[in-house]
Amino acid sequence: MLVGIALAEYAIVSLAFPLAAGRDLGTYLRASFELRADEVVLPQALLSRAPVTGVVSEGLLAAGPLAAEAAMGLLYALSVLCWWRVARKVGAAPGLALAALLLAYPGYVLLFHRLASDALYAAAFALAALVTARLVESRTPGRAAAVGLALAVLVLVRPVSQILIVLAPLLLVGRGAWRPRLGTLAAFAAAAVAPLLLWAGHNAVRADDFTVVRGAGHGLPLYRAFVVDQIVSPDNGEASRELARAVQEGLLPREPYRAYRIDLDTVFTSGSARMHEDLIGLSDRTWGWDDDYAHLARVGREAVGAHPGSYVRGVARDSWRLLWWPVFLPEAEGEADASRRLARSAQLPEPSEGQPIPSASVSGFISTPDGRFREVWTSPTEHEIYADDPSDAAHLDRMNRRVDDLLGRFADREQNTELATWLNRASRWFPRPAVWLVFALVAIAVRRPRGLATPLVLAAAALLVVVGTSLAVPAAAEYSTPVAPAFILLAATGLLRARWRQRTGRLA
């Protein structure tokens, strides 16, 4: 019955928001294309993304728009079912409350109307929550292995999930002999590490890089320090000064920096994500592919060391935003750069999204160890990618055509704008994750209910994901909504679970 209600709800919401491409879907599809290719020609495209989203998305889109939408609807229904099963293990009343609240949660169902890592991560986290609840119920090696495997899947959807490994010592907490507990922990570790090692080994064999995902050095903490907090400066240290020299020699003379009269100070103070993308190729060209962005990581650490207060405040601010911002979907298609306003001269159009340049000078995904691709600018705004080897150029052309074909396979039916408006309003009205978390803590402090082990572990995991995400990137509601049911579960448990009377030792 619960699955049927969830499917019906998904179908109704689809009238307002047909399934469409989500955030960064094109980059995941490029990774999937390279994964299937006979030869990895663009290793950066493969290595910069975890594999699950691209593989699943390509498979769904290849099956057609109706099949993709039906599959996402089923994924939503099964996620709701998993969370109900989790709450049901805590108690009948929390189970009923969580199921009702999750079905009433507009942001959660809206998440599954965009094909991206966000929806797949929500489904994977729901499954991980279920196997975690089973492990709390009975800590056996088999159930611990299931949790470890679920953690590996989470990492292969969104690598920030590696932070959840800090919860592993909880498997050692409790009564009983140490040997069974150590065996349980070993089963968990083996199941979590084995898939990640296999994927890293695959990348080593096919792309000559033993890594789960390449790019941690230019992501954490550099992305936040450079783009969000804007605390990267040549004055921070030697690595930062070396980066400034590389930018001066390797970026500023290129288009579009030259035409838009970008100086070194603008690069370090504009907070441009497009300029950050240019740092990827610049690092590979300057310090070598094998450096694996270690120099950029040092630049990020220097920035945090020079401005720790700014970084900590930024992380705290975005963690709060993740717990507060609701999910909204666009109610109408907009035209990019419709106004075509003029920028620094009468000939140069103003870059979109408030950026100082119209595009990165060199697309990050074409970076290779041997530099076989290059980006050629024919004007301040026009540029194309070229390869000296015709087979490489043909490979890139096949990739672009495949990605464009897949992105064109979404249903093109019209949106019910009135229903879309009401759904976005409902998303604004529905209590935010922060509200559920505060409500849960107050209810637990006042009532002191039993059965808190599973809800507390899942809420802690959700908070770790929120904070871990904020360490690297700016806030977006799609990062926190997949884990928000953990806070609702904790609140439902705090309010509805039977409480324990300390004096009598009886249930109240």
Secondary structure as GFF3:
##gff-version 3
##sequence-region A 1 508
A	DSSP	alpha_helix	2	16	.	.	.	ID=ss1
A	DSSP	beta_strand	20	21	.	.	.	ID=ss2
A	DSSP	alpha_helix	25	36	.	.	.	ID=ss3
A	DSSP	alpha_helix	43	47	.	.	.	ID=ss4
A	DSSP	alpha_helix	51	62	.	.	.	ID=ss5
A	DSSP	alpha_helix	65	90	.	.	.	ID=ss6
A	DSSP	alpha_helix	92	103	.	.	.	ID=ss7
A	DSSP	alpha_helix	106	111	.	.	.	ID=ss8
A	DSSP	beta_strand	114	115	.	.	.	ID=ss9
A	DSSP	alpha_helix	117	137	.	.	.	ID=ss10
A	DSSP	alpha_helix	141	157	.	.	.	ID=ss11
A	DSSP	three_ten_helix	159	172	.	.	.	ID=ss12
A	DSSP	alpha_helix	178	207	.	.	.	ID=ss13
A	DSSP	alpha_helix	216	219	.	.	.	ID=ss14
A	DSSP	alpha_helix	222	223	.	.	.	ID=ss15
A	DSSP	pi_helix	224	228	.	.	.	ID=ss16
A	DSSP	three_ten_helix	234	236	.	.	.	ID=ss17
A	DSSP	alpha_helix	238	250	.	.	.	ID=ss18
A	DSSP	alpha_helix	264	269	.	.	.	ID=ss19
A	DSSP	alpha_helix	273	287	.	.	.	ID=ss20
A	DSSP	three_ten_helix	289	291	.	.	.	ID=ss21
A	DSSP	alpha_helix	294	306	.	.	.	ID=ss22
A	DSSP	alpha_helix	308	324	.	.	.	ID=ss23
A	DSSP	three_ten_helix	352	354	.	.	.	ID=ss24
A	DSSP	three_ten_helix	364	366	.	.	.	ID=ss25
A	DSSP	beta_strand	373	377	.	.	.	ID=ss26
A	DSSP	beta_strand	383	387	.	.	.	ID=ss27
A	DSSP	alpha_helix	390	407	.	.	.	ID=ss28
A	DSSP	alpha_helix	417	429	.	.	.	ID=ss29
A	DSSP	alpha_helix	433	447	.	.	.	ID=ss30
A	DSSP	alpha_helix	453	470	.	.	.	ID=ss31
A	DSSP	alpha_helix	477	480	.	.	.	ID=ss32
A	DSSP	three_ten_helix	481	483	.	.	.	ID=ss33
A	DSSP	alpha_helix	484	496	.	.	.	ID=ss34
###
